[in-house]
Amino acid sequence: MKKIILISLVLTTTLISYAQVSLSAGAGIANGFSSDQSFTGLNGGFEMPRSNDVTFYGRIGHFFSRKGENTNTTSAYNNNPNDPIYSIQASYLYKFNYTTIEGGTRYYVMNDYDNGFSAYGGTNFMLSFNSIKRKYERDASYGVDIIENWQNNYSIDPNENEDATIMNLSLGLQGGVKYTIAGTGTVYFDVSGQYTIFNAAQNENFAQNYLNSFDNQYSRLFFIFSVGFRKDLY
């Protein structure tokens, strides 16, 4: 996430040096086609006109983690081999989020890119990252001391991964509407649909266990709904 923020700052500084560019910020919702959960987040981006009604845009978004609904268990082993309770079953939920980097071309109709009310649409590409982590829960089947302190006294098998990242390359379509207020800026709403054509996972076994779980929040086809404000810089 820190690398993405750094890239954003470098891009923003570079783009401001151009004669005409717009910067935008907003909020959004990401939802996988085969998932019941939605993810809320924030985004920021830029837009550069190639003509009065054709632009190139880029945007970075982060959609905050949500926990799954189904509890899983794994074995946790006592750090003191002489303790009579050698192992316990540790309960956990999966946490999952989206970080997205997108870009593409927009075509404006009815009015220009920086004038009045317009609709727009076009194609885009997206590089996205899904972070998956375990969120451990207290287990009431053990005594109070174990419930409160088990992570200090017990350890998960070091060969058992507890997080993973899935990297995805997607292609998609985007459409939206905007209204430009002269001398103030532009408010906009758009929707993009993305289909993942390639993905790769760090800690692949852990990622595959998640993908096979009952509350899998990952989907190759997903949608992003965004609303925000764009400021034109000249």
N, C-alpha and C positions, 0 to 999 in steps of 0.2 A: 504493500500500500504506500510506503514512503517513496519508493521508486516512481510510482504512478503520479504522486503529488509533485515530485521533482520534475518529471517530464512535462506535467501541466504548466508549471511555472516557466520552464524554458520556452515552451510553445507560445505561451501568452506574451512573454517579453519579445519574442521574435515577431509575432503577428502585429503587435502594436506599432512596430516600425513601418508597416505597410501603409499606403495612402488611404485605403478604405478597407475596413474590417469591422465586424460586429462581434461583441462578446455577449454570452448568454449565461444565465444561471436559472435553475429551476428544481422541481421535485418530480418524482415519478413513481410508478408501480411496475414491477416486473412479475410476470406470471407465466409459468410453464403450461403448455397445452395439456399435458397429462398429469399436472399437479393440482391439488386442491388449495395450496397455499399461495398467497401473494406476498411480495417483498416491497417495502417502501424504501425510498432512497432519495439521494440528491445528485444533481449533475451540473456540469459546467462545460462550456464549449465556445467555439468560434464559428463564424461564417464569412466567406469571402466571395464577392460577386465576380463572375466571369463575364456577365452582361447584365442588363437591367432585370432579366427574368430567369437567369441561370446562376446558381451559386454552388460552391463547394463548402461542405461543413464538416466539422469534427466535434466529438463530444466524449467526455469521460464521466461515468456514473458509478456510484457505489450504492448497492441495495443491502440494507442491514440484515444481519443474521436473524434467523428464526429457528426455534427448536422444533424438532419433529414431535409427533404425538404418541409414539409407541416407545415403551421402555425396553431396553436391551440389557443384558448382563454379561459380565466377564469375570474371570477369577483375579483376585488381588491377593498377594502372598505376603505373609508377615515378615517384616525385616528382622525380627528376633526369632531364630529357629527354635528356641526353647519355649516359646509361648505355646500353650496348649491349643490356641485357635490359630492353626497354621495358615488357613486361607479363608476368604469370605467371597461371596458373590457381590461384586460392585455393580450398581445400577447406573445406567447412563442413557441420555438422549442424544441424538445427532443435532448439531448446529450447522446451518448451511447459509451461504450468502452468494451474491453476485457482484463482481466488479467488471465494468464494461468499457471498452474503447471502440468507438465507432466512427465511421466517416463515409461520405458519399456525395452524390450530386442531387440538388433539388431544382425542380422546374416550377416556376410560379405562373399562375393563371389569374385572370381578372384584373390584377394590378401588379405593379413591379415589386421587387424584393423589398424596397424601402418606401412604399407608398400605399397608404390606406389598407383596405381589407383584401386579402388574397388567400387562395388555397395553393397548396404545393404538394409535390410528391416526387418520388424518385427511387433509385436503387441505392443500397449501401452494403457495407461489409462491417463485420464486428469481430473483435478479439475479446473474449470474455474469460473470466476466471471464477470458478466456484470453489470456495474454501469450505471444507468439511472438517468438523471437530467434534470430539466427544464432550458432552457436558454431564459430569458425574452428579448423581443425586444421592441423598441420604437413603439408607435402607433400614426401615423400621423393624426388620426381623432380628436385628442385633442390639446389644446393649447400648446405653446412651454414650458411653465412652468411645465405643467403636464407631458409632454413627457420627459423632462430632470430630473424631480425630483419625479416621481410618487412613486418609491420604498422607498423614505424617508417619503412620506406623506400618502401612501396607504399601506394596508396590505392584504395578502391573508388569507382566513379563516384558522385558525390554525388546524382545523380538516382535511384540505385538504393537503395530502402529496405532497412534491415537489421533492422527489428523492426515489430511491429504488435500491436494489441489488439483482440480481438473481444468485444463486449458482447452478452449474451444475456438475454432474458426468458423464463422457463420456468414451466410449471405442472406439478404432480405430486401424488403420493400418498406418505404415509409411514406406516410401522407399526413397532412395537417392543415390547419388554418392559422392565420395571424392577422393582427390589426396593428398598424403603425400609427402612432400619434406623433405628428410632426414636432420636432424639437424635444421630444420626451423619450420615446423608445417604442418597442414593439412587444406586445403580449402574444403568446402563441400556445397552441395545443397540438400535439402530434402523436401518432401511433406508429410503431414499427413492428413488423413481424420478422423473426429471424429463424433460419433453419441451419443447424450445425452440420457442416460437411466433413469436419475433422475434429477429433479430440484426442487428448493424451493426458494421462494422470501421473502425478508424482505419488509414490506409495500406492501402486496399482492395486494390490490385494485389498488394502483398506478401502479404497475407492469402490472396488467391485463389491465388497460386502455391503457398502452403503447403497449402491445401485440395486442390489438384490433385496434390500430391506422393504418392509411394508409401507413405511412413510417416505419413500423416495421422492425428493423434491426436484430432482433433475429431469429436464426434458430437452430433447433435441430441437423441438419446435417451441419457441417462447415469444411472448409479446411484451413490449415496453410502452407504457402510456406516460407522456411527459407534458407538464405545463410549466411555463416560466416567462421570463422577461429578457428581452434582447436590447442591447444598447449599441447603436451605430457610432463608430468612431471614424472621423474624417481627418 
